[in-house]
Amino acid sequence: MAETKGTDGPRIVEYLESGAKFGVQKGRESYFRARDHQIMTEMYAITALPAAEQKDRYDIFTSSPAVPGPEESLEAIAATPEENSCTFPS
């Protein structure tokens, strides 16, 4: 909203479809893919810890490194246009 100077929905969509990148408290910036409005962001796999390995009530899982890796495109884990039939009219 700061970039579009308002809350007008179509202007915000246009801004996001332009490839604008923004932080989402992960290792790298994210963006919305214009063709299907999918957010492109790092993902993490988690594994639950057995109760005997938990140090406290908040210590319930371990996390993988970010996927895709830092040298890979965020598109590496996303559906291709052929795999995803969701589209938005131009």
Secondary structure by P-SEA (a helix, b strand, c coil): ccccccccaaaaaaaaacbbbbbccccbbbbbcccccccbbbbbbbbbcccccccccccccccccccccccccccccccccccccccccc
